[in-house]
Amino acid sequence: MGIEKKQNDLSDRLFQFTIDVIKYLRTIKSTEETRVLKYQLTKSSSSSGANYEEAQGSDTRADFNYKIAISLKEMRESNYWLRIFKSLELGNEDTSQKLVEESTELKNILGSISSKVSRSLRKNK
């Protein structure tokens, strides 16, 4: 139950992160420049959670690691876009800061999972 609970917690966190990002983006006026930024952030934030979900159904450890690596890459991108929104002072400042912090934490968690699985795969070769 311990590992499954942690996986469910992370899955729930990634899902909620996407919802929170979308709600945050709804508060930002769409201009020519923000439309592109909003689109990119929506894609990366939702892709991170979707790839994590796909990883849960992987048939092999290598496929699991591949999907986790994609999830991590997308979360890094989300963090990048969120820092741009924060630096440009777009949307609510507190919400922006919380999303940057959450994306940083999620990035660290996914990075840790990816590192552990990669080490395990190399060790078993």
Phi and psi in degrees as GROMACS dihedral restraints (atoms count N, CA, C in turn):
[ dihedral_restraints ]
;  ai    aj    ak    al  type     phi  dphi    fc
    3     4     5     6     1   -60.0    20    10
    4     5     6     7     1   -52.0    20    10
    6     7     8     9     1   -66.7    20    10
    7     8     9    10     1   -44.1    20    10
    9    10    11    12     1   -61.7    20    10
   10    11    12    13     1   -40.4    20    10
   12    13    14    15     1   -62.0    20    10
   13    14    15    16     1   -44.1    20    10
   15    16    17    18     1   -62.7    20    10
   16    17    18    19     1   -40.9    20    10
   18    19    20    21     1   -63.7    20    10
   19    20    21    22     1   -42.0    20    10
   21    22    23    24     1   -65.1    20    10
   22    23    24    25     1   -39.6    20    10
   24    25    26    27     1   -61.5    20    10
   25    26    27    28     1   -44.5    20    10
   27    28    29    30     1   -66.8    20    10
   28    29    30    31     1   -41.8    20    10
   30    31    32    33     1   -58.8    20    10
   31    32    33    34     1   -45.8    20    10
   33    34    35    36     1   -63.5    20    10
   34    35    36    37     1   -39.7    20    10
   36    37    38    39     1   -65.6    20    10
   37    38    39    40     1   -42.6    20    10
   39    40    41    42     1   -65.2    20    10
   40    41    42    43     1   -40.4    20    10
   42    43    44    45     1   -61.7    20    10
   43    44    45    46     1   -49.0    20    10
   45    46    47    48     1   -64.2    20    10
   46    47    48    49     1   -35.8    20    10
   48    49    50    51     1   -58.5    20    10
   49    50    51    52     1   -46.6    20    10
   51    52    53    54     1   -61.2    20    10
   52    53    54    55     1   -44.9    20    10
   54    55    56    57     1   -60.9    20    10
   55    56    57    58     1   -45.3    20    10
   57    58    59    60     1   -63.4    20    10
   58    59    60    61     1   -39.4    20    10
   60    61    62    63     1   -63.4    20    10
   61    62    63    64     1   -46.7    20    10
   63    64    65    66     1   -62.0    20    10
   64    65    66    67     1   -43.3    20    10
   66    67    68    69     1   -63.5    20    10
   67    68    69    70     1   -41.1    20    10
   69    70    71    72     1   -61.0    20    10
   70    71    72    73     1   -45.8    20    10
   72    73    74    75     1   -65.2    20    10
   73    74    75    76     1   -29.0    20    10
   75    76    77    78     1   -64.0    20    10
   76    77    78    79     1   -21.6    20    10
   78    79    80    81     1   -86.6    20    10
   79    80    81    82     1    -7.5    20    10
   81    82    83    84     1   -99.3    20    10
   82    83    84    85     1   126.5    20    10
   84    85    86    87     1   -59.5    20    10
   85    86    87    88     1   136.1    20    10
   87    88    89    90     1   -85.0    20    10
   88    89    90    91     1   116.8    20    10
   90    91    92    93     1  -121.3    20    10
   91    92    93    94     1   177.7    20    10
   93    94    95    96     1   -56.5    20    10
   94    95    96    97     1   -43.3    20    10
   96    97    98    99     1   -78.1    20    10
   97    98    99   100     1   -37.7    20    10
   99   100   101   102     1   -74.5    20    10
  100   101   102   103     1   -26.5    20    10
  102   103   104   105     1   -57.7    20    10
  103   104   105   106     1   -44.3    20    10
  105   106   107   108     1   -65.4    20    10
  106   107   108   109     1   -46.2    20    10
  108   109   110   111     1   -62.3    20    10
  109   110   111   112     1   -43.9    20    10
  111   112   113   114     1   -63.3    20    10
  112   113   114   115     1   -41.3    20    10
  114   115   116   117     1   -62.2    20    10
  115   116   117   118     1   -47.2    20    10
  117   118   119   120     1   -62.2    20    10
  118   119   120   121     1   -44.3    20    10
  120   121   122   123     1   -67.4    20    10
  121   122   123   124     1   -40.2    20    10
  123   124   125   126     1   -60.4    20    10
  124   125   126   127     1   -44.8    20    10
  126   127   128   129     1   -62.9    20    10
  127   128   129   130     1   -49.8    20    10
  129   130   131   132     1   -68.8    20    10
  130   131   132   133     1   -40.3    20    10
  132   133   134   135     1   -67.7    20    10
  133   134   135   136     1   -39.1    20    10
  135   136   137   138     1   -76.1    20    10
  136   137   138   139     1   -31.8    20    10
  138   139   140   141     1   -67.9    20    10
  139   140   141   142     1   -35.4    20    10
  141   142   143   144     1   -59.8    20    10
  142   143   144   145     1   -50.3    20    10
  144   145   146   147     1   -66.0    20    10
  145   146   147   148     1   -39.5    20    10
  147   148   149   150     1   -64.1    20    10
  148   149   150   151     1   -41.6    20    10
  150   151   152   153     1   -69.4    20    10
  151   152   153   154     1   -33.7    20    10
  153   154   155   156     1   -63.4    20    10
  154   155   156   157     1   -43.5    20    10
  156   157   158   159     1   -61.0    20    10
  157   158   159   160     1   -43.6    20    10
  159   160   161   162     1   -61.3    20    10
  160   161   162   163     1   -37.9    20    10
  162   163   164   165     1   -60.1    20    10
  163   164   165   166     1   -34.1    20    10
  165   166   167   168     1   -63.8    20    10
  166   167   168   169     1   -23.3    20    10
  168   169   170   171     1  -101.9    20    10
  169   170   171   172     1    13.1    20    10
  171   172   173   174     1   -65.5    20    10
  172   173   174   175     1   143.8    20    10
  174   175   176   177     1   -85.0    20    10
  175   176   177   178     1   -24.8    20    10
  177   178   179   180     1  -130.3    20    10
  178   179   180   181     1   160.4    20    10
  180   181   182   183     1   -66.1    20    10
  181   182   183   184     1   -34.6    20    10
  183   184   185   186     1   -64.6    20    10
  184   185   186   187     1   -42.3    20    10
  186   187   188   189     1   -66.5    20    10
  187   188   189   190     1   -40.4    20    10
  189   190   191   192     1   -57.6    20    10
  190   191   192   193     1   -47.9    20    10
  192   193   194   195     1   -62.8    20    10
  193   194   195   196     1   -39.5    20    10
  195   196   197   198     1   -60.9    20    10
  196   197   198   199     1   -46.0    20    10
  198   199   200   201     1   -68.4    20    10
  199   200   201   202     1   -37.8    20    10
  201   202   203   204     1   -64.9    20    10
  202   203   204   205     1   -39.9    20    10
  204   205   206   207     1   -62.7    20    10
  205   206   207   208     1   -38.8    20    10
  207   208   209   210     1   -66.6    20    10
  208   209   210   211     1   -43.3    20    10
  210   211   212   213     1   -58.3    20    10
  211   212   213   214     1   -43.4    20    10
  213   214   215   216     1   -62.9    20    10
  214   215   216   217     1   -45.5    20    10
  216   217   218   219     1   -58.9    20    10
  217   218   219   220     1   -42.9    20    10
  219   220   221   222     1   -68.5    20    10
  220   221   222   223     1   -34.5    20    10
  222   223   224   225     1   -71.0    20    10
  223   224   225   226     1   -36.6    20    10
  225   226   227   228     1   -60.5    20    10
  226   227   228   229     1   -42.3    20    10
  228   229   230   231     1   -64.5    20    10
  229   230   231   232     1   -42.0    20    10
  231   232   233   234     1   -59.2    20    10
  232   233   234   235     1   -44.2    20    10
  234   235   236   237     1   -60.3    20    10
  235   236   237   238     1   -41.9    20    10
  237   238   239   240     1   -59.2    20    10
  238   239   240   241     1   -51.1    20    10
  240   241   242   243     1   -63.3    20    10
  241   242   243   244     1   -40.5    20    10
  243   244   245   246     1   -63.2    20    10
  244   245   246   247     1   -37.2    20    10
  246   247   248   249     1   -66.2    20    10
  247   248   249   250     1   -33.3    20    10
  249   250   251   252     1   -65.9    20    10
  250   251   252   253     1   -47.9    20    10
  252   253   254   255     1   -57.0    20    10
  253   254   255   256     1   -43.6    20    10
  255   256   257   258     1   -64.6    20    10
  256   257   258   259     1   -45.4    20    10
  258   259   260   261     1   -64.7    20    10
  259   260   261   262     1   -32.6    20    10
  261   262   263   264     1   -85.2    20    10
  262   263   264   265     1    -0.4    20    10
  264   265   266   267     1    57.2    20    10
  265   266   267   268     1    45.1    20    10
  267   268   269   270     1   -94.8    20    10
  268   269   270   271     1   132.9    20    10
  270   271   272   273     1    75.6    20    10
  271   272   273   274     1  -176.2    20    10
  273   274   275   276     1   -65.2    20    10
  274   275   276   277     1   128.1    20    10
  276   277   278   279     1   -63.3    20    10
  277   278   279   280     1   -42.4    20    10
  279   280   281   282     1   -65.2    20    10
  280   281   282   283     1   -43.7    20    10
  282   283   284   285     1   -63.5    20    10
  283   284   285   286     1   -44.1    20    10
  285   286   287   288     1   -58.0    20    10
  286   287   288   289     1   -46.6    20    10
  288   289   290   291     1   -62.7    20    10
  289   290   291   292     1   -43.9    20    10
  291   292   293   294     1   -63.2    20    10
  292   293   294   295     1   -38.4    20    10
  294   295   296   297     1   -68.9    20    10
  295   296   297   298     1   -38.3    20    10
  297   298   299   300     1   -61.8    20    10
  298   299   300   301     1   -45.4    20    10
  300   301   302   303     1   -63.4    20    10
  301   302   303   304     1   -44.7    20    10
  303   304   305   306     1   -64.9    20    10
  304   305   306   307     1   -41.6    20    10
  306   307   308   309     1   -65.5    20    10
  307   308   309   310     1   -34.1    20    10
  309   310   311   312     1   -65.7    20    10
  310   311   312   313     1   -45.3    20    10
  312   313   314   315     1   -62.5    20    10
  313   314   315   316     1   -45.9    20    10
  315   316   317   318     1   -63.0    20    10
  316   317   318   319     1   -39.0    20    10
  318   319   320   321     1   -60.4    20    10
  319   320   321   322     1   -43.8    20    10
  321   322   323   324     1   -65.8    20    10
  322   323   324   325     1   -41.4    20    10
  324   325   326   327     1   -64.0    20    10
  325   326   327   328     1   -49.2    20    10
  327   328   329   330     1   -63.7    20    10
  328   329   330   331     1   -37.5    20    10
  330   331   332   333     1   -63.3    20    10
  331   332   333   334     1   -40.2    20    10
  333   334   335   336     1   -64.7    20    10
  334   335   336   337     1   -44.3    20    10
  336   337   338   339     1   -60.7    20    10
  337   338   339   340     1   -47.3    20    10
  339   340   341   342     1   -60.7    20    10
  340   341   342   343     1   -43.4    20    10
  342   343   344   345     1   -63.6    20    10
  343   344   345   346     1   -44.8    20    10
  345   346   347   348     1   -64.2    20    10
  346   347   348   349     1   -43.7    20    10
  348   349   350   351     1   -68.5    20    10
  349   350   351   352     1   -39.9    20    10
  351   352   353   354     1   -61.1    20    10
  352   353   354   355     1   -44.7    20    10
  354   355   356   357     1   -61.8    20    10
  355   356   357   358     1   -42.1    20    10
  357   358   359   360     1   -63.6    20    10
  358   359   360   361     1   -40.9    20    10
  360   361   362   363     1   -65.0    20    10
  361   362   363   364     1   -42.7    20    10
  363   364   365   366     1   -65.6    20    10
  364   365   366   367     1   -38.7    20    10
  366   367   368   369     1   -65.7    20    10
  367   368   369   370     1   -34.6    20    10
  369   370   371   372     1   -87.0    20    10
  370   371   372   373     1     0.7    20    10
